[in-house]
Amino acid sequence: MEVAERIRAQSASLTAAERRVAEAILASPQSVGFGTVADLAASANVGAASVVRLAGKLGFDGFSALQACVQQDLVRQLRPAAERILEAGAGGLQSHLSIELANVQATLDAVDEQILSELVERLADVERPVRIVSGEDTLGVATQFVTQLEQLRPGVGLLIGSEVAVRRQVSVLDASASVVMIDVRRYERWVLETQSMLSERGIWTAGLTDSMLSPIAARAAVTLLVTAGSDAPFDSHVGTLALLNLIASRVAVELRAYATDRLATVEAAWHDSGALTEGV
């Protein structure tokens, strides 16, 4: 995103208030693109003057120009992959490095500790089943997350399959379950329909998505935002992976005694079978 690049370039010169505004922009550009000065100031807990000063420091002629640039960034990101691949400069090493570092930084900076703690508390409750629902684009990092949680506690799985399979799984899922929904812009319809089915059953869901305006966030009990910027045809999931790694790490801490025994059992099974090798 052009706005993100300008923020990084000016980061050393930002005041504390301006930095909070910048973090709010990176955490939820959709809200900035379609909100007001007052909305952005409130989300950053600063005065409107700080928003205007940041816009000027970033080289914009007022908030309207900043907002227009954010809107253009969003339009570019929502374009189909076939269009994005034609962009000049796509695929450059330094550009890629800058974007991926920004994805991780913005995603982790946007973490609300209270929300994170609530999510971790539920995932660490071994009496509650845990299911992960993910769109195809984020399925790789979601599967890795499931693998990590499975080694820490029982009752974890992906909720996935045909409509028949998904409806069957939702219908018999314990009402105390915790379900994590993962998807970003151009959301898959089946993911949203699955969340609606879960909501109808009163099952608690958490959203990992790219905006508080996302339909996933609208239905979730708690939401953590991810940044998935890219100059390539495909969204990046590096920030999402970093957030999932953080969540798994916190769950491991919460389940320290229980998870230690479980991991030791897993390691012993690998060792006894010779399933892993050092390659020599």
Protein Blocks (a to p, Z undefined) as FASTA:
>chain_A
ZZlmmmmmmmmmpcfklmmmmmmmmmmmmlmmmmcfklmmmmnopafklmmmmmmmnopa
cjklmmmmmmmmmmmmmpcfklmmmpghihiaklmmmmmmmmmmmmmmmpcfklmmmmmm
mmmmmkbccdddddfklmmmmmmmmmmmmmmpghiacdeddfklmmmmmmmgcfkbccdd
dddehiafklmmmmmmmmmnopacddddfbfkbmklmmpmbdcdddfbdfbfbdcfklmm
mmmmmmmmmmmmmmmmmmmmmmmmmmmmmmmnomacehZZ
